Amino acid sequence: MTNTKFVVKVNRTGARSVEYVQRVDRTPILTTTNRKLALVMGRFTAEDAVKSIQNSRCSPELVSVQVSA
């Protein structure tokens, strides 16, 4: 059985590498370039993370991930 979880992918203006949200419990939200370290979260938590880091220099997006239960 697989569940659908989400990671938040962040593209920063001027940066060449893609970053993923690593932790959401701090301000500012911590990001990492290693997708394996990215936080796998539910849809509502991921949407909250997208809203909190959305600004003129960042373009966050939700990426679905299949996780085995």
Beta strands, then each sheet from edge to edge (+ up, - down):
strand 1: 2-12
strand 2: 19-23
strand 3: 30-32
strand 4: 58-68
sheet 1: 3+ 2- 1+ 4-
end
